Amino acid sequence: MSNPKTAVVFAGIFAALLPSHITPAMYVALPVVSMLVDGLWYAFVAWALSSSGPRNTYLRYKATFDRIGGSVMAALGIKLIVK
């Protein structure tokens, strides 16, 4: 909860992919689903990288993962600009 980058990423994804008008139920569902997905993801990462094999593989390909993630965020930003 103290990491604002996660909120910025979700806000960017929501702004790029959601319609401009959403139902009131979505105002409740989106934060709940976001926290659930985020919590499950970080639990999985902690579990997966707790052993040396997966951790070493991740470190070997970290730059590639970062480039892919950055490309996805750039594509979402371009979609938002063009929209």
Summary of the structure (lengths in Angstrom):
residues: 83
radius of gyration: 15.7
end to end distance: 30.4
largest distance: 46.2
contacts: 159
relative contact order: 0.11
helix: 84%
strand: 0%
